[in-house]
Amino acid sequence: MAGTFGHESDKLQMSKDIYGLSWAPNLDKLPTERCLVTGYSCRSQVKRFEQAPTKHPLQAVLQLLD
C-alpha cells in the first residue's frame, strides 16, 4: 500500500485485507517493538492497525550505538 493509497477512506477495507495477508501474520510472531520496517507506508499501516509503532532498521542501529 505505497504512498497514501492505503490511507484513503474508500480504500480502507482493501488496506485491511492486504494488511491481514501480509503484515498481520508476521507481527503475530514477534512483539511490534522488535519488528524493523523499512518503508514509511508500511510503518504507518502497522501503527494504524496495531496501534503500535515500529522502527526503521537505522533507528535500531542508532540505539545500539548510543
mmCIF file of the N, C-alpha and C atoms, coordinates in Angstrom:
data_MODEL
# 
_entry.id   MODEL 
# 
loop_
_atom_site.group_PDB 
_atom_site.id 
_atom_site.type_symbol 
_atom_site.label_atom_id 
_atom_site.label_alt_id 
_atom_site.label_comp_id 
_atom_site.label_asym_id 
_atom_site.label_entity_id 
_atom_site.label_seq_id 
_atom_site.pdbx_PDB_ins_code 
_atom_site.Cartn_x 
_atom_site.Cartn_y 
_atom_site.Cartn_z 
_atom_site.occupancy 
_atom_site.B_iso_or_equiv 
_atom_site.pdbx_formal_charge 
_atom_site.auth_seq_id 
_atom_site.auth_comp_id 
_atom_site.auth_asym_id 
_atom_site.auth_atom_id 
_atom_site.pdbx_PDB_model_num 
ATOM 1   N N  . MET A 1 1  ? 0.840   -1.175  0.000  1.00 0.00 ? 1  MET A N  1 
ATOM 2   C CA . MET A 1 1  ? 0.000   0.000   0.000  1.00 0.00 ? 1  MET A CA 1 
ATOM 3   C C  . MET A 1 1  ? 0.887   1.240   0.000  1.00 0.00 ? 1  MET A C  1 
ATOM 4   N N  . ALA A 1 2  ? 1.654   1.400   -0.986 1.00 0.00 ? 2  ALA A N  1 
ATOM 5   C CA . ALA A 1 2  ? 2.607   2.505   -1.042 1.00 0.00 ? 2  ALA A CA 1 
ATOM 6   C C  . ALA A 1 2  ? 1.906   3.855   -1.108 1.00 0.00 ? 2  ALA A C  1 
ATOM 7   N N  . GLY A 1 3  ? 2.577   4.838   -0.541 1.00 0.00 ? 3  GLY A N  1 
ATOM 8   C CA . GLY A 1 3  ? 2.046   6.198   -0.587 1.00 0.00 ? 3  GLY A CA 1 
ATOM 9   C C  . GLY A 1 3  ? 0.772   6.332   0.230  1.00 0.00 ? 3  GLY A C  1 
ATOM 10  N N  . THR A 1 4  ? -0.116  7.193   -0.235 1.00 0.00 ? 4  THR A N  1 
ATOM 11  C CA . THR A 1 4  ? -1.348  7.464   0.506  1.00 0.00 ? 4  THR A CA 1 
ATOM 12  C C  . THR A 1 4  ? -2.492  6.527   0.141  1.00 0.00 ? 4  THR A C  1 
ATOM 13  N N  . PHE A 1 5  ? -2.309  5.669   -0.832 1.00 0.00 ? 5  PHE A N  1 
ATOM 14  C CA . PHE A 1 5  ? -3.383  4.800   -1.321 1.00 0.00 ? 5  PHE A CA 1 
ATOM 15  C C  . PHE A 1 5  ? -4.102  4.080   -0.182 1.00 0.00 ? 5  PHE A C  1 
ATOM 16  N N  . GLY A 1 6  ? -3.367  3.445   0.678  1.00 0.00 ? 6  GLY A N  1 
ATOM 17  C CA . GLY A 1 6  ? -3.969  2.675   1.763  1.00 0.00 ? 6  GLY A CA 1 
ATOM 18  C C  . GLY A 1 6  ? -4.596  3.511   2.850  1.00 0.00 ? 6  GLY A C  1 
ATOM 19  N N  . HIS A 1 7  ? -4.358  4.821   2.825  1.00 0.00 ? 7  HIS A N  1 
ATOM 20  C CA . HIS A 1 7  ? -4.924  5.716   3.836  1.00 0.00 ? 7  HIS A CA 1 
ATOM 21  C C  . HIS A 1 7  ? -6.197  6.395   3.361  1.00 0.00 ? 7  HIS A C  1 
ATOM 22  N N  . GLU A 1 8  ? -6.538  6.236   2.098  1.00 0.00 ? 8  GLU A N  1 
ATOM 23  C CA . GLU A 1 8  ? -7.750  6.854   1.570  1.00 0.00 ? 8  GLU A CA 1 
ATOM 24  C C  . GLU A 1 8  ? -8.965  6.110   2.119  1.00 0.00 ? 8  GLU A C  1 
ATOM 25  N N  . SER A 1 9  ? -9.980  6.870   2.544  1.00 0.00 ? 9  SER A N  1 
ATOM 26  C CA . SER A 1 9  ? -11.133 6.264   3.218  1.00 0.00 ? 9  SER A CA 1 
ATOM 27  C C  . SER A 1 9  ? -11.854 5.230   2.358  1.00 0.00 ? 9  SER A C  1 
ATOM 28  N N  . ASP A 1 10 ? -11.922 5.452   1.058  1.00 0.00 ? 10 ASP A N  1 
ATOM 29  C CA . ASP A 1 10 ? -12.614 4.483   0.201  1.00 0.00 ? 10 ASP A CA 1 
ATOM 30  C C  . ASP A 1 10 ? -11.789 3.218   -0.038 1.00 0.00 ? 10 ASP A C  1 
ATOM 31  N N  . LYS A 1 11 ? -10.543 3.199   0.396  1.00 0.00 ? 11 LYS A N  1 
ATOM 32  C CA . LYS A 1 11 ? -9.670  2.026   0.238  1.00 0.00 ? 11 LYS A CA 1 
ATOM 33  C C  . LYS A 1 11 ? -9.422  1.310   1.569  1.00 0.00 ? 11 LYS A C  1 
ATOM 34  N N  . LEU A 1 12 ? -10.136 1.723   2.618  1.00 0.00 ? 12 LEU A N  1 
ATOM 35  C CA . LEU A 1 12 ? -9.874  1.184   3.951  1.00 0.00 ? 12 LEU A CA 1 
ATOM 36  C C  . LEU A 1 12 ? -9.997  -0.337  4.006  1.00 0.00 ? 12 LEU A C  1 
ATOM 37  N N  . GLN A 1 13 ? -11.076 -0.892  3.491  1.00 0.00 ? 13 GLN A N  1 
ATOM 38  C CA . GLN A 1 13 ? -11.257 -2.342  3.574  1.00 0.00 ? 13 GLN A CA 1 
ATOM 39  C C  . GLN A 1 13 ? -10.183 -3.085  2.788  1.00 0.00 ? 13 GLN A C  1 
ATOM 40  N N  . MET A 1 14 ? -9.833  -2.584  1.621  1.00 0.00 ? 14 MET A N  1 
ATOM 41  C CA . MET A 1 14 ? -8.774  -3.213  0.833  1.00 0.00 ? 14 MET A CA 1 
ATOM 42  C C  . MET A 1 14 ? -7.449  -3.158  1.595  1.00 0.00 ? 14 MET A C  1 
ATOM 43  N N  . SER A 1 15 ? -7.186  -2.035  2.228  1.00 0.00 ? 15 SER A N  1 
ATOM 44  C CA . SER A 1 15 ? -5.971  -1.877  3.008  1.00 0.00 ? 15 SER A CA 1 
ATOM 45  C C  . SER A 1 15 ? -5.935  -2.881  4.162  1.00 0.00 ? 15 SER A C  1 
ATOM 46  N N  . LYS A 1 16 ? -7.052  -3.039  4.855  1.00 0.00 ? 16 LYS A N  1 
ATOM 47  C CA . LYS A 1 16 ? -7.127  -4.010  5.955  1.00 0.00 ? 16 LYS A CA 1 
ATOM 48  C C  . LYS A 1 16 ? -6.935  -5.438  5.448  1.00 0.00 ? 16 LYS A C  1 
ATOM 49  N N  . ASP A 1 17 ? -7.549  -5.742  4.308  1.00 0.00 ? 17 ASP A N  1 
ATOM 50  C CA . ASP A 1 17 ? -7.424  -7.091  3.746  1.00 0.00 ? 17 ASP A CA 1 
ATOM 51  C C  . ASP A 1 17 ? -5.978  -7.409  3.373  1.00 0.00 ? 17 ASP A C  1 
ATOM 52  N N  . ILE A 1 18 ? -5.317  -6.480  2.720  1.00 0.00 ? 18 ILE A N  1 
ATOM 53  C CA . ILE A 1 18 ? -3.918  -6.691  2.334  1.00 0.00 ? 18 ILE A CA 1 
ATOM 54  C C  . ILE A 1 18 ? -3.034  -6.777  3.566  1.00 0.00 ? 18 ILE A C  1 
ATOM 55  N N  . TYR A 1 19 ? -3.298  -5.936  4.543  1.00 0.00 ? 19 TYR A N  1 
ATOM 56  C CA . TYR A 1 19 ? -2.558  -5.978  5.801  1.00 0.00 ? 19 TYR A CA 1 
ATOM 57  C C  . TYR A 1 19 ? -2.706  -7.360  6.453  1.00 0.00 ? 19 TYR A C  1 
ATOM 58  N N  . GLY A 1 20 ? -3.919  -7.881  6.433  1.00 0.00 ? 20 GLY A N  1 
ATOM 59  C CA . GLY A 1 20 ? -4.177  -9.193  7.018  1.00 0.00 ? 20 GLY A CA 1 
ATOM 60  C C  . GLY A 1 20 ? -3.457  -10.328 6.308  1.00 0.00 ? 20 GLY A C  1 
ATOM 61  N N  . LEU A 1 21 ? -3.171  -10.145 5.033  1.00 0.00 ? 21 LEU A N  1 
ATOM 62  C CA . LEU A 1 21 ? -2.457  -11.168 4.264  1.00 0.00 ? 21 LEU A CA 1 
ATOM 63  C C  . LEU A 1 21 ? -0.944  -11.055 4.398  1.00 0.00 ? 21 LEU A C  1 
ATOM 64  N N  . SER A 1 22 ? -0.453  -9.862  4.693  1.00 0.00 ? 22 SER A N  1 
ATOM 65  C CA . SER A 1 22 ? 0.994   -9.663  4.669  1.00 0.00 ? 22 SER A CA 1 
ATOM 66  C C  . SER A 1 22 ? 1.581   -9.395  6.052  1.00 0.00 ? 22 SER A C  1 
ATOM 67  N N  . TRP A 1 23 ? 1.262   -8.279  6.649  1.00 0.00 ? 23 TRP A N  1 
ATOM 68  C CA . TRP A 1 23 ? 1.898   -7.893  7.902  1.00 0.00 ? 23 TRP A CA 1 
ATOM 69  C C  . TRP A 1 23 ? 1.351   -8.608  9.126  1.00 0.00 ? 23 TRP A C  1 
ATOM 70  N N  . ALA A 1 24 ? 0.057   -8.709  9.235  1.00 0.00 ? 24 ALA A N  1 
ATOM 71  C CA . ALA A 1 24 ? -0.552  -9.250  10.457 1.00 0.00 ? 24 ALA A CA 1 
ATOM 72  C C  . ALA A 1 24 ? -0.004  -10.624 10.853 1.00 0.00 ? 24 ALA A C  1 
ATOM 73  N N  . PRO A 1 25 ? 0.092   -11.588 9.937  1.00 0.00 ? 25 PRO A N  1 
ATOM 74  C CA . PRO A 1 25 ? 0.615   -12.903 10.341 1.00 0.00 ? 25 PRO A CA 1 
ATOM 75  C C  . PRO A 1 25 ? 2.062   -12.835 10.840 1.00 0.00 ? 25 PRO A C  1 
ATOM 76  N N  . ASN A 1 26 ? 2.849   -11.962 10.266 1.00 0.00 ? 26 ASN A N  1 
ATOM 77  C CA . ASN A 1 26 ? 4.246   -11.839 10.682 1.00 0.00 ? 26 ASN A CA 1 
ATOM 78  C C  . ASN A 1 26 ? 4.382   -11.120 12.014 1.00 0.00 ? 26 ASN A C  1 
ATOM 79  N N  . LEU A 1 27 ? 3.528   -10.151 12.265 1.00 0.00 ? 27 LEU A N  1 
ATOM 80  C CA . LEU A 1 27 ? 3.592   -9.431  13.532 1.00 0.00 ? 27 LEU A CA 1 
ATOM 81  C C  . LEU A 1 27 ? 3.093   -10.275 14.690 1.00 0.00 ? 27 LEU A C  1 
ATOM 82  N N  . ASP A 1 28 ? 2.363   -11.337 14.399 1.00 0.00 ? 28 ASP A N  1 
ATOM 83  C CA . ASP A 1 28 ? 1.929   -12.250 15.456 1.00 0.00 ? 28 ASP A CA 1 
ATOM 84  C C  . ASP A 1 28 ? 3.100   -13.046 16.019 1.00 0.00 ? 28 ASP A C  1 
ATOM 85  N N  . LYS A 1 29 ? 4.200   -13.108 15.285 1.00 0.00 ? 29 LYS A N  1 
ATOM 86  C CA . LYS A 1 29 ? 5.360   -13.903 15.702 1.00 0.00 ? 29 LYS A CA 1 
ATOM 87  C C  . LYS A 1 29 ? 6.266   -13.164 16.677 1.00 0.00 ? 29 LYS A C  1 
ATOM 88  N N  . LEU A 1 30 ? 6.267   -11.839 16.614 1.00 0.00 ? 30 LEU A N  1 
ATOM 89  C CA . LEU A 1 30 ? 7.129   -11.019 17.469 1.00 0.00 ? 30 LEU A CA 1 
ATOM 90  C C  . LEU A 1 30 ? 6.353   -9.819  17.982 1.00 0.00 ? 30 LEU A C  1 
ATOM 91  N N  . PRO A 1 31 ? 6.758   -9.290  19.120 1.00 0.00 ? 31 PRO A N  1 
ATOM 92  C CA . PRO A 1 31 ? 6.154   -8.025  19.552 1.00 0.00 ? 31 PRO A CA 1 
ATOM 93  C C  . PRO A 1 31 ? 6.511   -6.920  18.549 1.00 0.00 ? 31 PRO A C  1 
ATOM 94  N N  . THR A 1 32 ? 5.594   -6.010  18.302 1.00 0.00 ? 32 THR A N  1 
ATOM 95  C CA . THR A 1 32 ? 5.848   -4.977  17.292 1.00 0.00 ? 32 THR A CA 1 
ATOM 96  C C  . THR A 1 32 ? 7.083   -4.145  17.612 1.00 0.00 ? 32 THR A C  1 
ATOM 97  N N  . GLU A 1 33 ? 7.401   -3.965  18.889 1.00 0.00 ? 33 GLU A N  1 
ATOM 98  C CA . GLU A 1 33 ? 8.586   -3.162  19.222 1.00 0.00 ? 33 GLU A CA 1 
ATOM 99  C C  . GLU A 1 33 ? 9.888   -3.837  18.793 1.00 0.00 ? 33 GLU A C  1 
ATOM 100 N N  . ARG A 1 34 ? 9.836   -5.119  18.454 1.00 0.00 ? 34 ARG A N  1 
ATOM 101 C CA . ARG A 1 34 ? 11.025  -5.822  17.958 1.00 0.00 ? 34 ARG A CA 1 
ATOM 102 C C  . ARG A 1 34 ? 11.055  -5.927  16.445 1.00 0.00 ? 34 ARG A C  1 
ATOM 103 N N  . CYS A 1 35 ? 10.015  -5.471  15.776 1.00 0.00 ? 35 CYS A N  1 
ATOM 104 C CA . CYS A 1 35 ? 9.938   -5.554  14.318 1.00 0.00 ? 35 CYS A CA 1 
ATOM 105 C C  . CYS A 1 35 ? 10.571  -4.328  13.678 1.00 0.00 ? 35 CYS A C  1 
ATOM 106 N N  . LEU A 1 36 ? 11.374  -4.560  12.664 1.00 0.00 ? 36 LEU A N  1 
ATOM 107 C CA . LEU A 1 36 ? 12.012  -3.477  11.921 1.00 0.00 ? 36 LEU A CA 1 
ATOM 108 C C  . LEU A 1 36 ? 11.360  -3.393  10.551 1.00 0.00 ? 36 LEU A C  1 
ATOM 109 N N  . VAL A 1 37 ? 10.972  -2.186  10.170 1.00 0.00 ? 37 VAL A N  1 
ATOM 110 C CA . VAL A 1 37 ? 10.217  -1.981  8.936  1.00 0.00 ? 37 VAL A CA 1 
ATOM 111 C C  . VAL A 1 37 ? 10.862  -0.844  8.155  1.00 0.00 ? 37 VAL A C  1 
ATOM 112 N N  . THR A 1 38 ? 11.278  -1.127  6.926  1.00 0.00 ? 38 THR A N  1 
ATOM 113 C CA . THR A 1 38 ? 11.993  -0.113  6.145  1.00 0.00 ? 38 THR A CA 1 
ATOM 114 C C  . THR A 1 38 ? 11.095  0.955   5.549  1.00 0.00 ? 38 THR A C  1 
ATOM 115 N N  . GLY A 1 39 ? 9.919   0.611   5.110  1.00 0.00 ? 39 GLY A N  1 
ATOM 116 C CA . GLY A 1 39 ? 9.075   1.566   4.390  1.00 0.00 ? 39 GLY A CA 1 
ATOM 117 C C  . GLY A 1 39 ? 8.200   2.410   5.297  1.00 0.00 ? 39 GLY A C  1 
ATOM 118 N N  . TYR A 1 40 ? 8.120   3.705   4.985  1.00 0.00 ? 40 TYR A N  1 
ATOM 119 C CA . TYR A 1 40 ? 7.277   4.617   5.764  1.00 0.00 ? 40 TYR A CA 1 
ATOM 120 C C  . TYR A 1 40 ? 5.813   4.185   5.712  1.00 0.00 ? 40 TYR A C  1 
ATOM 121 N N  . SER A 1 41 ? 5.334   3.846   4.527  1.00 0.00 ? 41 SER A N  1 
ATOM 122 C CA . SER A 1 41 ? 3.929   3.451   4.381  1.00 0.00 ? 41 SER A CA 1 
ATOM 123 C C  . SER A 1 41 ? 3.636   2.188   5.179  1.00 0.00 ? 41 SER A C  1 
ATOM 124 N N  . CYS A 1 42 ? 4.573   1.262   5.186  1.00 0.00 ? 42 CYS A N  1 
ATOM 125 C CA . CYS A 1 42 ? 4.385   0.027   5.950  1.00 0.00 ? 42 CYS A CA 1 
ATOM 126 C C  . CYS A 1 42 ? 4.353   0.319   7.450  1.00 0.00 ? 42 CYS A C  1 
ATOM 127 N N  . ARG A 1 43 ? 5.265   1.171   7.924  1.00 0.00 ? 43 ARG A N  1 
ATOM 128 C CA . ARG A 1 43 ? 5.255   1.540   9.341  1.00 0.00 ? 43 ARG A CA 1 
ATOM 129 C C  . ARG A 1 43 ? 3.950   2.239   9.703  1.00 0.00 ? 43 ARG A C  1 
ATOM 130 N N  . SER A 1 44 ? 3.467   3.090   8.812  1.00 0.00 ? 44 SER A N  1 
ATOM 131 C CA . SER A 1 44 ? 2.205   3.794   9.055  1.00 0.00 ? 44 SER A CA 1 
ATOM 132 C C  . SER A 1 44 ? 1.044   2.818   9.146  1.00 0.00 ? 44 SER A C  1 
ATOM 133 N N  . GLN A 1 45 ? 1.051   1.817   8.292  1.00 0.00 ? 45 GLN A N  1 
ATOM 134 C CA . GLN A 1 45 ? -0.032  0.836   8.283  1.00 0.00 ? 45 GLN A CA 1 
ATOM 135 C C  . GLN A 1 45 ? -0.015  -0.001  9.564  1.00 0.00 ? 45 GLN A C  1 
ATOM 136 N N  . VAL A 1 46 ? 1.161   -0.409  10.006 1.00 0.00 ? 46 VAL A N  1 
ATOM 137 C CA . VAL A 1 46 ? 1.263   -1.162  11.257 1.00 0.00 ? 46 VAL A CA 1 
ATOM 138 C C  . VAL A 1 46 ? 0.769   -0.301  12.416 1.00 0.00 ? 46 VAL A C  1 
ATOM 139 N N  . LYS A 1 47 ? 1.204   0.944   12.449 1.00 0.00 ? 47 LYS A N  1 
ATOM 140 C CA . LYS A 1 47 ? 0.772   1.848   13.518 1.00 0.00 ? 47 LYS A CA 1 
ATOM 141 C C  . LYS A 1 47 ? -0.742  2.039   13.485 1.00 0.00 ? 47 LYS A C  1 
ATOM 142 N N  . ARG A 1 48 ? -1.295  2.142   12.309 1.00 0.00 ? 48 ARG A N  1 
ATOM 143 C CA . ARG A 1 48 ? -2.735  2.371   12.148 1.00 0.00 ? 48 ARG A CA 1 
ATOM 144 C C  . ARG A 1 48 ? -3.566  1.178   12.617 1.00 0.00 ? 48 ARG A C  1 
ATOM 145 N N  . PHE A 1 49 ? -3.179  -0.023  12.234 1.00 0.00 ? 49 PHE A N  1 
ATOM 146 C CA . PHE A 1 49 ? -3.997  -1.194  12.536 1.00 0.00 ? 49 PHE A CA 1 
ATOM 147 C C  . PHE A 1 49 ? -3.624  -1.893  13.840 1.00 0.00 ? 49 PHE A C  1 
ATOM 148 N N  . GLU A 1 50 ? -2.418  -1.722  14.318 1.00 0.00 ? 50 GLU A N  1 
ATOM 149 C CA . GLU A 1 50 ? -1.986  -2.367  15.561 1.00 0.00 ? 50 GLU A CA 1 
ATOM 150 C C  . GLU A 1 50 ? -1.881  -1.374  16.718 1.00 0.00 ? 50 GLU A C  1 
ATOM 151 N N  . GLN A 1 51 ? -1.999  -0.088  16.419 1.00 0.00 ? 51 GLN A N  1 
ATOM 152 C CA . GLN A 1 51 ? -1.804  0.976   17.415 1.00 0.00 ? 51 GLN A CA 1 
ATOM 153 C C  . GLN A 1 51 ? -0.456  0.814   18.117 1.00 0.00 ? 51 GLN A C  1 
ATOM 154 N N  . ALA A 1 52 ? 0.540   0.428   17.336 1.00 0.00 ? 52 ALA A N  1 
ATOM 155 C CA . ALA A 1 52 ? 1.877   0.213   17.874 1.00 0.00 ? 52 ALA A CA 1 
ATOM 156 C C  . ALA A 1 52 ? 2.913   0.685   16.861 1.00 0.00 ? 52 ALA A C  1 
ATOM 157 N N  . PRO A 1 53 ? 3.881   1.456   17.315 1.00 0.00 ? 53 PRO A N  1 
ATOM 158 C CA . PRO A 1 53 ? 4.924   1.908   16.389 1.00 0.00 ? 53 PRO A CA 1 
ATOM 159 C C  . PRO A 1 53 ? 5.958   0.816   16.123 1.00 0.00 ? 53 PRO A C  1 
ATOM 160 N N  . THR A 1 54 ? 6.582   0.902   14.972 1.00 0.00 ? 54 THR A N  1 
ATOM 161 C CA . THR A 1 54 ? 7.718   0.044   14.643 1.00 0.00 ? 54 THR A CA 1 
ATOM 162 C C  . THR A 1 54 ? 8.897   0.954   14.336 1.00 0.00 ? 54 THR A C  1 
ATOM 163 N N  . LYS A 1 55 ? 10.062  0.378   14.220 1.00 0.00 ? 55 LYS A N  1 
ATOM 164 C CA . LYS A 1 55 ? 11.264  1.166   13.946 1.00 0.00 ? 55 LYS A CA 1 
ATOM 165 C C  . LYS A 1 55 ? 11.804  0.857   12.558 1.00 0.00 ? 55 LYS A C  1 
ATOM 166 N N  . HIS A 1 56 ? 12.425  1.864   11.994 1.00 0.00 ? 56 HIS A N  1 
ATOM 167 C CA . HIS A 1 56 ? 13.217  1.671   10.787 1.00 0.00 ? 56 HIS A CA 1 
ATOM 168 C C  . HIS A 1 56 ? 14.510  0.985   11.245 1.00 0.00 ? 56 HIS A C  1 
ATOM 169 N N  . PRO A 1 57 ? 15.100  0.123   10.436 1.00 0.00 ? 57 PRO A N  1 
ATOM 170 C CA . PRO A 1 57 ? 16.339  -0.550  10.834 1.00 0.00 ? 57 PRO A CA 1 
ATOM 171 C C  . PRO A 1 57 ? 17.449  0.415   11.269 1.00 0.00 ? 57 PRO A C  1 
ATOM 172 N N  . LEU A 1 58 ? 17.535  1.564   10.633 1.00 0.00 ? 58 LEU A N  1 
ATOM 173 C CA . LEU A 1 58 ? 18.575  2.520   11.033 1.00 0.00 ? 58 LEU A CA 1 
ATOM 174 C C  . LEU A 1 58 ? 18.323  3.100   12.420 1.00 0.00 ? 58 LEU A C  1 
ATOM 175 N N  . GLN A 1 59 ? 17.075  3.209   12.816 1.00 0.00 ? 59 GLN A N  1 
ATOM 176 C CA . GLN A 1 59 ? 16.773  3.651   14.178 1.00 0.00 ? 59 GLN A CA 1 
ATOM 177 C C  . GLN A 1 59 ? 17.287  2.625   15.187 1.00 0.00 ? 59 GLN A C  1 
ATOM 178 N N  . ALA A 1 60 ? 17.148  1.357   14.863 1.00 0.00 ? 60 ALA A N  1 
ATOM 179 C CA . ALA A 1 60 ? 17.633  0.297   15.748 1.00 0.00 ? 60 ALA A CA 1 
ATOM 180 C C  . ALA A 1 60 ? 19.158  0.332   15.844 1.00 0.00 ? 60 ALA A C  1 
ATOM 181 N N  . VAL A 1 61 ? 19.827  0.554   14.722 1.00 0.00 ? 61 VAL A N  1 
ATOM 182 C CA . VAL A 1 61 ? 21.293  0.652   14.726 1.00 0.00 ? 61 VAL A CA 1 
ATOM 183 C C  . VAL A 1 61 ? 21.737  1.837   15.580 1.00 0.00 ? 61 VAL A C  1 
ATOM 184 N N  . LEU A 1 62 ? 21.076  2.970   15.425 1.00 0.00 ? 62 LEU A N  1 
ATOM 185 C CA . LEU A 1 62 ? 21.426  4.147   16.226 1.00 0.00 ? 62 LEU A CA 1 
ATOM 186 C C  . LEU A 1 62 ? 21.262  3.876   17.715 1.00 0.00 ? 62 LEU A C  1 
ATOM 187 N N  . GLN A 1 63 ? 20.231  3.157   18.093 1.00 0.00 ? 63 GLN A N  1 
ATOM 188 C CA . GLN A 1 63 ? 20.041  2.814   19.501 1.00 0.00 ? 63 GLN A CA 1 
ATOM 189 C C  . GLN A 1 63 ? 21.177  1.943   20.014 1.00 0.00 ? 63 GLN A C  1 
ATOM 190 N N  . LEU A 1 64 ? 21.656  1.038   19.182 1.00 0.00 ? 64 LEU A N  1 
ATOM 191 C CA . LEU A 1 64 ? 22.768  0.180   19.589 1.00 0.00 ? 64 LEU A CA 1 
ATOM 192 C C  . LEU A 1 64 ? 24.057  0.971   19.760 1.00 0.00 ? 64 LEU A C  1 
ATOM 193 N N  . LEU A 1 65 ? 24.209  2.025   18.978 1.00 0.00 ? 65 LEU A N  1 
ATOM 194 C CA . LEU A 1 65 ? 25.425  2.832   19.038 1.00 0.00 ? 65 LEU A CA 1 
ATOM 195 C C  . LEU A 1 65 ? 25.428  3.824   20.200 1.00 0.00 ? 65 LEU A C  1 
ATOM 196 N N  . ASP A 1 66 ? 24.265  4.122   20.731 1.00 0.00 ? 66 ASP A N  1 
ATOM 197 C CA . ASP A 1 66 ? 24.186  5.078   21.858 1.00 0.00 ? 66 ASP A CA 1 
ATOM 198 C C  . ASP A 1 66 ? 24.651  4.472   23.144 1.00 0.00 ? 66 ASP A C  1 
# 
